Amino acid sequence: MQKSIRARYWTGALMVFLAAFCFASKGILIKLAYQYSIDSISLLTLRMLFALPFYVGLALNLARHGPSTPLTTRQWITLFAVGIMGYYLASLFDFIGLVYITASLERVLLFTYPTFVLLLNAFGFRRRVSNRQLLALGLTYAGILIKFVGNIETAEQKELIQGTLWVVLSGLVYAIYLVGSDGIIARVGSLRFTCYAMMAATLPTVLHCAYQNGLQLANYPMPVYALGLSMGIFATVIPTLLIAEGIRRVGSGNASIIGSVGPVFTILLSATVLNEAISWQQIIGTISVLAGVLSVSWRGKSTTQPVPGG
């Protein structure tokens, strides 16, 4: 019995670990696609359209295996609103930010969302912030500053600041999504909720693309579609499924801690695939941010789950 429990835990831990790697590859794939002069909203639309059939099929399969807890009209509206916020707005801001900054800096900046969740709960719901949480905030933002300084030499400052602001905004919007979705996830389940949220976010993404460039998605080189498909499947659908099952096996708190390895993966991939330079400031900054995120995540709240496709 004990061996069975241990095997279940380590299998779940491996799933979260693999999901973190898949999520970490997203920024790399985006940067590779930008080499072909595709704009942010078109690339995001390709990612969403490639992923959509899998989420629709999964939602139908879940419906056949039993109905979910009924939601009121207001709850459905909230679900669609937070889904659009988390998978359309947050993703769009992240894609725009990656036009200006390196993939390794983007992942560290995006990984600060647990601190935003902490601040939103503190100011929005009057929840007390402990001394350990204050220390976590200090470590996180000190790490961001150090890593930011380490990137000044690798990018123009104007673009660095602009890209940083876009990605930080993405993290903030994603934190609002987490806080707003917490109650609904508890009612319908994380996997079913993710399917509904992704489907809801696809519509404004497509409409935005249609408004901005007439939904002209058929004239890009084949590598763009290959990268879009990889983002939709490898960096979105697969890690979503792995995270859902991993959390079920090890708990959201443990999943948060294991998933914190994500920025490390991104740094390694950025150096090997994109030939991005890694300075000592970037390494120290990343360690500081991870220490802060781990401090916030240690108690295992549901709002500190690893970043999904982002």
Secondary structure as GFF3:
##gff-version 3
##sequence-region A 1 310
A	DSSP	alpha_helix	2	34	.	.	.	ID=ss1
A	DSSP	alpha_helix	40	64	.	.	.	ID=ss2
A	DSSP	alpha_helix	73	84	.	.	.	ID=ss3
A	DSSP	pi_helix	85	89	.	.	.	ID=ss4
A	DSSP	alpha_helix	90	97	.	.	.	ID=ss5
A	DSSP	alpha_helix	103	110	.	.	.	ID=ss6
A	DSSP	alpha_helix	113	124	.	.	.	ID=ss7
A	DSSP	alpha_helix	131	151	.	.	.	ID=ss8
A	DSSP	three_ten_helix	152	154	.	.	.	ID=ss9
A	DSSP	alpha_helix	157	188	.	.	.	ID=ss10
A	DSSP	alpha_helix	190	213	.	.	.	ID=ss11
A	DSSP	alpha_helix	222	232	.	.	.	ID=ss12
A	DSSP	pi_helix	233	237	.	.	.	ID=ss13
A	DSSP	alpha_helix	238	250	.	.	.	ID=ss14
A	DSSP	alpha_helix	252	259	.	.	.	ID=ss15
A	DSSP	alpha_helix	262	273	.	.	.	ID=ss16
A	DSSP	alpha_helix	280	297	.	.	.	ID=ss17
A	DSSP	three_ten_helix	302	304	.	.	.	ID=ss18
###
